[in-house]
Amino acid sequence: MDESFEWDEDKNRLNQQKHDVSFELAQYAFFDPNRVIV
């Protein structure tokens, strides 16, 4: 898996307003050894 992430800052701001989660924080979910992808 590619371990680098890029995102649009405007979309990041909208995501934070809508979900209270930044893309910067959300990226760590991909590295969680206990994650379950359905």
PyMOL Python script that loads the backbone (N, CA, C, O; Angstrom):
from pymol import cmd

cmd.read_pdbstr("""\
ATOM      1  N   MET A   1       0.843  -1.180   0.000  1.00  0.00           N
ATOM      2  CA  MET A   1       0.000   0.000   0.000  1.00  0.00           C
ATOM      3  C   MET A   1       0.886   1.240   0.000  1.00  0.00           C
ATOM      4  O   MET A   1       1.868   1.309   0.739  1.00  0.00           O
ATOM      5  N   ASP A   2       0.536   2.213  -0.829  1.00  0.00           N
ATOM      6  CA  ASP A   2       1.243   3.485  -0.857  1.00  0.00           C
ATOM      7  C   ASP A   2       0.984   4.198   0.464  1.00  0.00           C
ATOM      8  O   ASP A   2      -0.169   4.378   0.858  1.00  0.00           O
ATOM      9  N   GLU A   3       2.030   4.598   1.139  1.00  0.00           N
ATOM     10  CA  GLU A   3       1.875   5.192   2.462  1.00  0.00           C
ATOM     11  C   GLU A   3       1.887   6.711   2.445  1.00  0.00           C
ATOM     12  O   GLU A   3       2.094   7.333   3.488  1.00  0.00           O
ATOM     13  N   SER A   4       1.673   7.320   1.293  1.00  0.00           N
ATOM     14  CA  SER A   4       1.601   8.773   1.240  1.00  0.00           C
ATOM     15  C   SER A   4       0.198   9.186   0.811  1.00  0.00           C
ATOM     16  O   SER A   4      -0.473   8.481   0.057  1.00  0.00           O
ATOM     17  N   PHE A   5      -0.223  10.330   1.302  1.00  0.00           N
ATOM     18  CA  PHE A   5      -1.564  10.818   1.017  1.00  0.00           C
ATOM     19  C   PHE A   5      -1.481  12.258   0.540  1.00  0.00           C
ATOM     20  O   PHE A   5      -0.657  13.037   1.019  1.00  0.00           O
ATOM     21  N   GLU A   6      -2.335  12.601  -0.398  1.00  0.00           N
ATOM     22  CA  GLU A   6      -2.476  13.974  -0.861  1.00  0.00           C
ATOM     23  C   GLU A   6      -3.947  14.328  -0.768  1.00  0.00           C
ATOM     24  O   GLU A   6      -4.809  13.479  -0.994  1.00  0.00           O
ATOM     25  N   TRP A   7      -4.240  15.583  -0.436  1.00  0.00           N
ATOM     26  CA  TRP A   7      -5.630  15.988  -0.400  1.00  0.00           C
ATOM     27  C   TRP A   7      -5.761  17.464  -0.720  1.00  0.00           C
ATOM     28  O   TRP A   7      -4.810  18.236  -0.602  1.00  0.00           O
ATOM     29  N   ASP A   8      -6.938  17.825  -1.118  1.00  0.00           N
ATOM     30  CA  ASP A   8      -7.298  19.194  -1.440  1.00  0.00           C
ATOM     31  C   ASP A   8      -7.677  19.899  -0.139  1.00  0.00           C
ATOM     32  O   ASP A   8      -8.535  19.413   0.599  1.00  0.00           O
ATOM     33  N   GLU A   9      -7.051  21.031   0.147  1.00  0.00           N
ATOM     34  CA  GLU A   9      -7.302  21.723   1.413  1.00  0.00           C
ATOM     35  C   GLU A   9      -8.748  22.204   1.542  1.00  0.00           C
ATOM     36  O   GLU A   9      -9.304  22.193   2.640  1.00  0.00           O
ATOM     37  N   ASP A  10      -9.360  22.624   0.440  1.00  0.00           N
ATOM     38  CA  ASP A  10     -10.762  23.051   0.512  1.00  0.00           C
ATOM     39  C   ASP A  10     -11.655  21.874   0.890  1.00  0.00           C
ATOM     40  O   ASP A  10     -12.541  22.005   1.735  1.00  0.00           O
ATOM     41  N   LYS A  11     -11.419  20.734   0.265  1.00  0.00           N
ATOM     42  CA  LYS A  11     -12.207  19.541   0.578  1.00  0.00           C
ATOM     43  C   LYS A  11     -11.927  19.085   2.010  1.00  0.00           C
ATOM     44  O   LYS A  11     -12.831  18.610   2.697  1.00  0.00           O
ATOM     45  N   ASN A  12     -10.695  19.225   2.455  1.00  0.00           N
ATOM     46  CA  ASN A  12     -10.337  18.875   3.823  1.00  0.00           C
ATOM     47  C   ASN A  12     -11.126  19.727   4.820  1.00  0.00           C
ATOM     48  O   ASN A  12     -11.647  19.209   5.808  1.00  0.00           O
ATOM     49  N   ARG A  13     -11.211  21.033   4.557  1.00  0.00           N
ATOM     50  CA  ARG A  13     -11.973  21.930   5.441  1.00  0.00           C
ATOM     51  C   ARG A  13     -13.452  21.539   5.475  1.00  0.00           C
ATOM     52  O   ARG A  13     -14.066  21.517   6.541  1.00  0.00           O
ATOM     53  N   LEU A  14     -14.020  21.232   4.310  1.00  0.00           N
ATOM     54  CA  LEU A  14     -15.424  20.821   4.257  1.00  0.00           C
ATOM     55  C   LEU A  14     -15.632  19.515   5.023  1.00  0.00           C
ATOM     56  O   LEU A  14     -16.631  19.357   5.725  1.00  0.00           O
ATOM     57  N   ASN A  15     -14.700  18.590   4.890  1.00  0.00           N
ATOM     58  CA  ASN A  15     -14.787  17.317   5.596  1.00  0.00           C
ATOM     59  C   ASN A  15     -14.737  17.535   7.111  1.00  0.00           C
ATOM     60  O   ASN A  15     -15.466  16.884   7.860  1.00  0.00           O
ATOM     61  N   GLN A  16     -13.877  18.451   7.557  1.00  0.00           N
ATOM     62  CA  GLN A  16     -13.786  18.746   8.982  1.00  0.00           C
ATOM     63  C   GLN A  16     -15.095  19.343   9.494  1.00  0.00           C
ATOM     64  O   GLN A  16     -15.549  19.003  10.586  1.00  0.00           O
ATOM     65  N   GLN A  17     -15.697  20.225   8.714  1.00  0.00           N
ATOM     66  CA  GLN A  17     -16.970  20.824   9.117  1.00  0.00           C
ATOM     67  C   GLN A  17     -18.079  19.782   9.170  1.00  0.00           C
ATOM     68  O   GLN A  17     -18.901  19.797  10.086  1.00  0.00           O
ATOM     69  N   LYS A  18     -18.107  18.892   8.209  1.00  0.00           N
ATOM     70  CA  LYS A  18     -19.175  17.901   8.108  1.00  0.00           C
ATOM     71  C   LYS A  18     -19.005  16.743   9.088  1.00  0.00           C
ATOM     72  O   LYS A  18     -19.980  16.302   9.696  1.00  0.00           O
ATOM     73  N   HIS A  19     -17.772  16.245   9.248  1.00  0.00           N
ATOM     74  CA  HIS A  19     -17.540  15.023  10.026  1.00  0.00           C
ATOM     75  C   HIS A  19     -16.689  15.226  11.282  1.00  0.00           C
ATOM     76  O   HIS A  19     -16.498  14.293  12.063  1.00  0.00           O
ATOM     77  N   ASP A  20     -16.181  16.442  11.474  1.00  0.00           N
ATOM     78  CA  ASP A  20     -15.279  16.733  12.602  1.00  0.00           C
ATOM     79  C   ASP A  20     -14.020  15.881  12.570  1.00  0.00           C
ATOM     80  O   ASP A  20     -13.446  15.583  13.617  1.00  0.00           O
ATOM     81  N   VAL A  21     -13.586  15.486  11.375  1.00  0.00           N
ATOM     82  CA  VAL A  21     -12.364  14.688  11.219  1.00  0.00           C
ATOM     83  C   VAL A  21     -11.586  15.246  10.029  1.00  0.00           C
ATOM     84  O   VAL A  21     -12.126  15.384   8.931  1.00  0.00           O
ATOM     85  N   SER A  22     -10.322  15.563  10.256  1.00  0.00           N
ATOM     86  CA  SER A  22      -9.482  16.035   9.158  1.00  0.00           C
ATOM     87  C   SER A  22      -8.950  14.842   8.377  1.00  0.00           C
ATOM     88  O   SER A  22      -8.912  13.721   8.883  1.00  0.00           O
ATOM     89  N   PHE A  23      -8.541  15.096   7.138  1.00  0.00           N
ATOM     90  CA  PHE A  23      -7.915  14.038   6.350  1.00  0.00           C
ATOM     91  C   PHE A  23      -6.614  13.602   7.009  1.00  0.00           C
ATOM     92  O   PHE A  23      -6.248  12.427   6.961  1.00  0.00           O
ATOM     93  N   GLU A  24      -5.915  14.559   7.627  1.00  0.00           N
ATOM     94  CA  GLU A  24      -4.656  14.223   8.297  1.00  0.00           C
ATOM     95  C   GLU A  24      -4.886  13.182   9.391  1.00  0.00           C
ATOM     96  O   GLU A  24      -4.112  12.233   9.517  1.00  0.00           O
ATOM     97  N   LEU A  25      -5.938  13.355  10.176  1.00  0.00           N
ATOM     98  CA  LEU A  25      -6.255  12.389  11.229  1.00  0.00           C
ATOM     99  C   LEU A  25      -6.799  11.089  10.635  1.00  0.00           C
ATOM    100  O   LEU A  25      -6.443  10.003  11.091  1.00  0.00           O
ATOM    101  N   ALA A  26      -7.651  11.195   9.631  1.00  0.00           N
ATOM    102  CA  ALA A  26      -8.290  10.012   9.043  1.00  0.00           C
ATOM    103  C   ALA A  26      -7.288   9.057   8.401  1.00  0.00           C
ATOM    104  O   ALA A  26      -7.536   7.853   8.345  1.00  0.00           O
ATOM    105  N   GLN A  27      -6.166   9.573   7.918  1.00  0.00           N
ATOM    106  CA  GLN A  27      -5.196   8.700   7.249  1.00  0.00           C
ATOM    107  C   GLN A  27      -4.659   7.619   8.183  1.00  0.00           C
ATOM    108  O   GLN A  27      -4.247   6.557   7.716  1.00  0.00           O
ATOM    109  N   TYR A  28      -4.656   7.868   9.492  1.00  0.00           N
ATOM    110  CA  TYR A  28      -4.125   6.882  10.436  1.00  0.00           C
ATOM    111  C   TYR A  28      -4.988   5.626  10.519  1.00  0.00           C
ATOM    112  O   TYR A  28      -4.511   4.580  10.960  1.00  0.00           O
ATOM    113  N   ALA A  29      -6.231   5.712  10.109  1.00  0.00           N
ATOM    114  CA  ALA A  29      -7.100   4.527  10.103  1.00  0.00           C
ATOM    115  C   ALA A  29      -6.550   3.454   9.171  1.00  0.00           C
ATOM    116  O   ALA A  29      -6.763   2.264   9.402  1.00  0.00           O
ATOM    117  N   PHE A  30      -5.844   3.865   8.120  1.00  0.00           N
ATOM    118  CA  PHE A  30      -5.285   2.900   7.172  1.00  0.00           C
ATOM    119  C   PHE A  30      -4.117   2.118   7.760  1.00  0.00           C
ATOM    120  O   PHE A  30      -3.779   1.043   7.264  1.00  0.00           O
ATOM    121  N   PHE A  31      -3.498   2.649   8.811  1.00  0.00           N
ATOM    122  CA  PHE A  31      -2.337   2.003   9.418  1.00  0.00           C
ATOM    123  C   PHE A  31      -2.687   1.266  10.701  1.00  0.00           C
ATOM    124  O   PHE A  31      -1.803   0.703  11.347  1.00  0.00           O
ATOM    125  N   ASP A  32      -3.957   1.258  11.080  1.00  0.00           N
ATOM    126  CA  ASP A  32      -4.400   0.578  12.300  1.00  0.00           C
ATOM    127  C   ASP A  32      -4.337  -0.932  12.081  1.00  0.00           C
ATOM    128  O   ASP A  32      -5.026  -1.451  11.203  1.00  0.00           O
ATOM    129  N   PRO A  33      -3.525  -1.647  12.860  1.00  0.00           N
ATOM    130  CA  PRO A  33      -3.406  -3.097  12.664  1.00  0.00           C
ATOM    131  C   PRO A  33      -4.693  -3.851  12.998  1.00  0.00           C
ATOM    132  O   PRO A  33      -4.838  -5.015  12.622  1.00  0.00           O
ATOM    133  N   ASN A  34      -5.627  -3.207  13.696  1.00  0.00           N
ATOM    134  CA  ASN A  34      -6.895  -3.847  14.059  1.00  0.00           C
ATOM    135  C   ASN A  34      -8.045  -3.447  13.137  1.00  0.00           C
ATOM    136  O   ASN A  34      -9.202  -3.761  13.416  1.00  0.00           O
ATOM    137  N   ARG A  35      -7.731  -2.757  12.041  1.00  0.00           N
ATOM    138  CA  ARG A  35      -8.799  -2.288  11.148  1.00  0.00           C
ATOM    139  C   ARG A  35      -9.476  -3.470  10.457  1.00  0.00           C
ATOM    140  O   ARG A  35      -8.869  -4.518  10.238  1.00  0.00           O
ATOM    141  N   VAL A  36     -10.728  -3.272  10.129  1.00  0.00           N
ATOM    142  CA  VAL A  36     -11.488  -4.266   9.380  1.00  0.00           C
ATOM    143  C   VAL A  36     -12.056  -3.545   8.163  1.00  0.00           C
ATOM    144  O   VAL A  36     -12.782  -2.560   8.302  1.00  0.00           O
ATOM    145  N   ILE A  37     -11.730  -4.030   6.987  1.00  0.00           N
ATOM    146  CA  ILE A  37     -12.245  -3.446   5.754  1.00  0.00           C
ATOM    147  C   ILE A  37     -13.275  -4.405   5.193  1.00  0.00           C
ATOM    148  O   ILE A  37     -12.983  -5.569   4.918  1.00  0.00           O
ATOM    149  N   VAL A  38     -14.490  -3.896   5.028  1.00  0.00           N
ATOM    150  CA  VAL A  38     -15.592  -4.732   4.577  1.00  0.00           C
ATOM    151  C   VAL A  38     -15.917  -4.424   3.133  1.00  0.00           C
ATOM    152  O   VAL A  38     -16.824  -5.028   2.562  1.00  0.00           O
TER     153      VAL A  38
END
""", "prot")
cmd.dss("prot")
cmd.show_as("cartoon", "prot")
cmd.util.cbc("prot")
cmd.orient("prot")
